Amino acid sequence: RNVEYLFTNGELLHFDVHVAPLLDAGKALLGVSVSFVDTTAYYRIESELQGANQELETAFEELQSTNEELETTNEELQSTIEELETTNEELQSTNEELETMNEELQSTNEELETINDELYRRTGELNNTNAYMNSILTSLRAGVAVLDRQLAIRVWNRKAEDLWGVRTDEVIGHAFQNLDIGLPVERLKPAIRACLDGRSEYEDVALDAVNRRGRTIHCRVSATPLRGADREVRGVVLVVEEWLTPGTVLDDIRGPGGAQAGNGDGPARGGSGEETAPGGSGDGTASGGLVDGTASGGDGTASGTDDGTASGGSGDGDASGRG
């Protein structure tokens, strides 16, 4: 079977050769019968079939490999799905937490808005209060300086600027004892320290100073503790009042018809306990005595006593001053 035969034209043919004996009636061998059956077409079909089978086997193997890969991918996808489900649950939990936080933030925002409105209102009140306090300080005829516990200047009013020639923005935050002004600060340190230590509620110091015009003036400096709401001493308040000199008193209190009486804030003031009242003039003016002293004008003579009184003779007018 499948005998190959190559023609001269190069074509290859396949034959099945059948050999059969030829017998007579007595079964005596007469010869041999040889037949050729062309099986080239069948052979080609068989070869194609074998190739197709091989291709099928290869494809089957590939399909099996692909199937295994798909199974592995399916397992990975299942694992990924489980992870995604876990992640989804976590995201849902996180979303719930974020919603809760959002509600809390909204509540906090409302509270902050309320606080902001309150701060805005109180800021307006504080600004009005500051403006009112500045108006009061500006209206005072005495120089006012507020110091903290480190003796740094926190308040400096208009009269203080006029007295010493130093602007507010030049002294705020600076040490009081380092100011280059005509006020003898060293003489004020004991009074300031007594107020800061809580040993005194009021200190009064009389001294001479030089104002911004270079003129010597007599001053009375009052020191009081600055207390907070808890009654703790936070600083000290200094009030500087200018005492006019006797000559200036005469010029200021003399009127068209003679002398004018002065009250506690008037121009005629007493000196310290150690000073004597200068004598009056012919028109009946005089000043002298202690802080609570009195002075009366006479015929040009006056004398001071230990209790701060000064008296003179008769005259055309009189002036009395209380410190």
Helices and strands as residue ranges (DSSP letters): E 3-6, E 12-23, E 29-38, H 40-139, E 143-148, E 153-156, H 158-164, H 168-171, G 176-178, G 185-188, H 189-196, E 203-210, E 216-227, E 233-243, H 246-253, E 254-255, E 258-259, E 294-295, E 303-304, E 309-311
